[in-house]
Amino acid sequence: MLHCRDMPVARLLYTLLLAVALPAAALILLWRGRRHPGYRAHWRERFLGILPNGYRMAGAPPDSPAPRALAPGRPLVWIHAVSVGETRAAQPLVEALLAAPSGLRILMTHGTPTGRQTSEDLFGDRIQRGYLPYDLPWAVATFLAEQRPAAGLLMETEVWPNLIAACVAQRVPLCLVNARLSERSARRYGRLTALFRPAFVGLTRVLAQTDADADRLSRLGAVDVRITGNLKSDAEPDPRQIAAGLAWRTVWEAALTASGGASRPVWLAASTREGEDTALIEAHQRLMAREPTALMVWVPRHPHRVSEIERALEAAGLTYARRGSGAAVAAEVAVWIGDTLGELAAYIATADVVFMGGSLVETGGQNLLEPFAQAKPVVVGPHTFNFLQLTRDAVARGAAIRVEDAAGLADAVAELLSDAPRHQAVAEAGTRFRNTHRGSLAATLAGISALLPQASASDSLLPGSDASSTGTR
């Protein structure tokens, strides 16, 4: 176990600040738990690093009982995906590891209830799951001692100084997978060099999404950085969700036809963030002035914000229904609120046009590859620094349209809804763009194979997984 007396000064101060903040963390969990009960559960995992050990072995039949304790002789690979986006990005990797002939066991940890629920929806009891403990020495030491992972894979941007130091001390190989780092975040890490440079150096390997991500991570101290692309480019949407979304759309069209209407154009505002509500309502009102039967499907990034959205819609005089309530989407309903988790592919399937949220305000935007996977034209706002290169390239290749404000959003959606050749051209460009980015899974498997137990040149994770990474720094 790591003791405070062994710590460098910067990490000691960081640990003391975290310890002092524990009561505030507990209060925040209780406050969030008013809207999402998941925040009130599993506190032993968060604060003490004590996770349940029961789960089903990889490859076991779906109806087999889950063992109550870790089975001996099967190495454990631990994957940390903090929330929904990271969990979805990890899906093709998790499926590949579960199918590997080496019989690996998978533990997936999260930081939010929505991430944990997404893991449950995607993988069920084929894997073990829990919360990653807060980055306190005693909690991470307990977590590692109890779980004994043979290797750890951190998704995207999860750099915790005490956790990484503990993995180094216990010789647990740690790889940052599907790594991305905006210039803004890089500057923040750079201001705390004494704390974070040892953490980046402590990573065994980094598999970055783009050249720019690799450059920034290398500057911060990462020593073995390879460029493997974005795992979401290889993730396929769930056909069951697509079927569900198309079925919803059929019902909406029938309701409109029954009331004497002809057709119902649908646009999706996906993964929207706080601060975008007013602009989205204005955009839909502008659109309805041109397309009176247009339906907006509104899916907030955080479902607990639904009540705020409902109040804003009521103030604007717009009728709405919620997916979770089961209420019918009658012809007069202007907005359908997607208040459920794990159904983004279904919501995308309903839409003619997709706006990716978090981009009208300075939260950095969302990944565009999911709507591209269903050949949907995409619109984004001005703020896309979380996926800067990906979005720039997509816009440059005609796969996405960038707008500056609510008026621009309404204009772009209206154009795509009314101009069939333009709609088709943008949709096809998105499909081509996604296809040029495929291959990340094979590159990622090649990048992690040497770090995983029972993996060698003669024991590949998947047929074809000997493909090399796309670049090394």
N, C-alpha and C positions, 0 to 999 in steps of 0.2 A: 504494500500500500504506500502511496505517496504521502509524505508528511509535509506540513507547511514549512518546517525548518529546512527542507531540501529544495524549496522553490526559489527561483530567481525573484528579485524584488518586484518586477513588473507583474508577474503572475501571482505573487503573494498579495499585492494590493488589489488586483482584480478579484481574487478569491474572497478577500475580506469584504469587498463591496458587494459581491454576490450573496455572501452570508448575511450581511446586514439587510439586504433586499428581500430575504426570504418571507418575512411577514407580509410585505407588499405584494409579493408574488401570490401568496395564498389568498389575499383579498381580491386580487385581480381574477383569479380562478373562480372565486365565489361570485363575483360580479358578473363575469361572463356566463357562469352557470345558471343565472336567472333566465337567460334566453336559450342556452344550449346546455342541457343537463350533462353532456359528456365532460364538461370542464370540472364537474364535481366528483368525478370518478377517478380511480386508479392513482391516488395521490402517493401511495407507497412507491409506485414506479417513478414518478416525477421527482420526489424528494429524497428517496432512499436508494433507488436503483434496484429494487426488488421486483422482478417480473415473474409472472406465472410460467411454469415449465411445460405444461401440457400442450401438445399439438399433434397433428397428423404427419406421418412420414411422407416425404416426397414420393410420389408414385403409388401411394396406397389407394385402394378402391374408395370411392366417395362415401360408401356406407360403412367403412371400417371405423371402429372406435378410436378416439384419440388417446394415446398413452398419457399417463399422468406425470411421467418424469422423462427427462432427456434420455433417449436410448443410447447406450454406449456404442462406440465404434463408428458412428456416423458424424463426420465433421460438420460444424455449424458455420455457415456464412451469414454474417450480419449486414443488413442493408438499412441505412437510415434515410428516410424520405419524409421531410418535415410535414408537408401538407398535401393538398389534393394534386397540385401540378406535378410535384416531384414523384408522387406515388404513381400517377398515370405514366409519367416518363419512364419509370422503372419497370413497367409491366412487361415489355418484351424481354428485358434482361432476366426478370424473375422467372418467367415462363421457360426461358432457355436453361436456367440453372436447375429448375425443377425437373426438366427433361434430360439433364446430363446423366451419362452412364455412371458417374462416380457416386451417385446417391447422396448428394448434399442435402443437408437440412437448412432451412431458411428461417431466420428471424428478421422481421421488419419492424423497425421502430419509427415513431412519429412524434410530432410536436403538437398536433392539433387533433381534436375529435373528428373533424372532417377528413383529415388525412387517414386516420385510423379506420373510419367507416368506409372510405374508398378502398382501402386495403382489404377489408372484409368483403366488400362487394366483388372485387376483382379475383381474390384468391381463396376466399372462404377459409376452411380449416386445413388447407394444404400447407400452410405455413404458420409459424408462431408470430405473434405481434405484441407490441406494447409501446409505452412511451419511453423515449430516451430521457434519462434523468437530467436534471439541471446540472450545469457544468461545475459541480462541486467535487473536490477530491474524494471524499468518502462515498459519494453516490456513484461516481463513475468507477471507482475501484470495486465496489460491491457488484455493480452491473457486470464488469468484465470477469470478476472472480466466479460469479454464479453462472454466467452464460458461456464463458470460455470460448469465444469465437475463434475460429482458425484464421479468419480474415474479415476485415470490415470494408464496406463500400459506402461512402457518403455521397448522396446525390446532390449535385449542382453546386450549392454554395453553403456548405456546413463546416465551418472551421471553428472548433471549440478548443481553446488552449489546454485546459486541464484534461479533457478527453484524449486529445492527441498525445499529450505527454504521458498519460497512463498507458496508451497503446504502445508507445515507443518503449516504455519501461518494461512492459510485459511481452514485448516482441510480437505484437499483433500487427501484421501488415495492414496498412490503411491506404485506400485508394479513393481519391475524389473523382467521381464518375459523372459524365455528362456535365462537366464543370463549366460554369459561366460566371463572369464577374464584370459588372459594368465599370466604366471609368470612375463614376461617382463612388461606388463601393471601394474600388481600389485606392482612391485617395483617402478614404476613411481608414482603411487598414494601414495605409502608409503613415498616417499620423501617429500610430501606436506601434511603431516598429519593434520596440523592445518586447512587447507582448505577443504580437502576431507573427513576426518573422520566424521565431523558433517553431511556431505551429505549422506554418507552411513548409518549413524545412523538414518537419517531422513526418509529413505525408510521404508514404513510400512511392506513390506514383500519382499523377494527375492526368486524367483523360478529358481534354478540353473540347468544347463544341466548335470553336472557331480560332483562326490565327490570332485575332485580337484578344480573345480570352486567354490564349496560351501566353501571349506577350505579357499581359498584366499579371498573371499568376506567376510567371517566371521572375518578374521584377520584384515580387513580394517575397521570393525565397524558395518557391517550389523548384525541386531539382530534377525531376524526371517527368517532363510534361510532354504529352503526345496529343495530337489532334485527331479525334475520332468522330466528330460530327454530333448531331443531335439524335438521341434515341427515339424521340417522338416521330422522326421521319420513318421509322420502321414499325411503329405501332399501328395496328389495324383497328378501325372502329368495330364495336360489337354489332354483329348483324341483327341480333335480337333488339338492340336499341334502335337501330335504323328502321326496322320493321315497325316498332312501336311509334316512332316519330311520324312515319308515313301514314300510319293508321289514324293518329290524331289529326293530321292534315286532312285526310279524307272526311272525317267527321265535321271539321270546320267548314269545308267546302259544301258539304251537304246541308248544314245549317243555314249557310248563306243562300244557297239555291232555293231552299224551302221558303225563305222570306222574299224571294223575287230577285236576288242578286245574281251576278254572273260568275265572278271569280274573286278569290280572296288572296291578294299578295301578302306574303309574310316575311318580315325581317327579324333577325335575332340580335339582341344586344347581350353579348355573352361575357361573363366574368366581370361585370361592371363593379366599380369601386365607389366608395363614399366621395361625394363631391361632383359626381357626374349626373346625379338625378335630374337636376333642373335642365341641363343641356339635352338629355335624352328625351324628356317630356316635350321640350320645345321642338326637337327634331321630329318627333312623331306627330305633333300637331301640324307642323309645316307639311309633312308628308301626307297627312290626311286631307289637307286642303286640296291636294292634287289627286290622291287615291283614297276616297272616303271609306272604302272597305278594308284598307290596309290594317293588318294585325301585327302588333309588336309583341314578340316573345322576349321577356325581360328576365335574365338569369343573373342575379347578383353573385359576386364572388363569395360572399359570406351570407348564408341564408338567414342569419339572425337580423339582417337589415330589412327584411321583408316588411315589417310594420312601418318603418320609415318610408319605404317606397309607396306603400298603400296610402299613407297620409298625404304624400306629395301628389299622387294621382287624384285623390279626392279633392284636394285644393285646386287642382287644374281642371276638374270637371270631367275626367276621363273614366269611363267604366272599365272594370278589370275583373279578372277571375284568377284564382290560384290553382296551380297543379295539385298541391297537397290537399285542397278542400274537396276535390272531385267534382266541382261545379262545372256545368256545361259551358262551352265557349259559344254563346249565342251570337247571332249576327251583329248585335249592338255592342258587344265587348270589344274594346279598343286595344287592351293590353292583357296578355296572359303571363302571369308571374311564375317562373320556374323556381319553386321553393324547395326542391328535393335535391339530394346529393347523388352523385354518380350517374347522372343521366344526360351529361352534356352531349354525347353522341346522338341521343334521341332528339334533343332540342335542335341541334344542328340539322338533323334530317328534315325537320319541319320547315326550314327556312329557304327562301329564295336568295337572300343576301345575309351575310353575317358581319356584324360590327364587333370587333374584339375590344373589350373594355379595358379600363385602367390606362387608357391612352389619351383621353380628353383632359385628364388631370395628371399631375406629376408623380404618378406611382409606377410608371415605366412600361405599361402595356403587358400583353400576354403573348404566348406562343401561337403562331398562325398555322402551324402544321395540322392541327386537328380539323379545322374547316377545309383545308386543302385536301385532306384525305377523303372528303365527300364531295369534292369538286364544287365547292361553294365560293362565289366571289366574296372577297373580304375587303372591309373598310377599316381603317385605323385612324386614330387621332395623331396629334403632333408629338406626343410623349411616349417613345418606345425604347428607352435606353436599356431596359432589361433584356431586350432581344434586338439590340441595335443593328448588328450586321445582317442578321436574318431578315429583319423588316426592311432595311434599306435595299437589300438585294431583291426582295419580293416586289417592292414598289418599282424598282428599276426595270424589272422584267415583266411588268404589267400584271402581276399576280395579285396585287393589292392596291387599293386606292387610298391615298393619305388626304385627310381633311383637317381643317384647323379649328372648327367650332360646330355648333349645332346647325347653323344654316348650311355649312358645307356638308355635314353628315346627311341632312335631309335631301340636298341636291344629289349627292352621290347615290344614295339608296333609290331615289326616284328615277335617276337615269338608268340604273341597272335593272329596275323593275319594268321600265317602259321600253327599253331598247334591247330586244332579244339578241341581236348580233353582238352588241357590246357585252351583255351578260355572258354569253357563251365564250367570248374571247378571254375575258378575265378568269372565268372558271377553268378553261383549258390551260391558261398560263399557270394557274395555281397547281394543277395536276402535274404539269411538266416540271415546275419548280420543286415540288415535293419529290418527284422521281429522281431528280439530280442529286438530292440529299440522302437518298437511301443508301444503306450499307453500314450505317453506324453500329448496328448490333454486332455484326461480324467483327468490325474493328474493335469494339469494346470488349468482346469476348477474347479476342487475341491479346488485348492490353492487360486483362486481369488474369489470364490463364496461369501465368507463372506464379501469381500470388495466392492462388487457391489451392487447397489440399487436394491430393490425388490428381493433379493436373500436370501434364508434361507434354512434350512434343508428340508422344505416342498415345496420349490420353486426352484428346481434344474434347472441348465442351459440347460442340455440335459439329456435324458434318459441314465443312466449309468454314469453320471458325478459325482456321489457320491463316485467314486473310490478315495482312499486316495493317497496322494503323496507318492513317492517311498522312501523318507527319509527326516529327519528334523535335523537341526543343531541349 
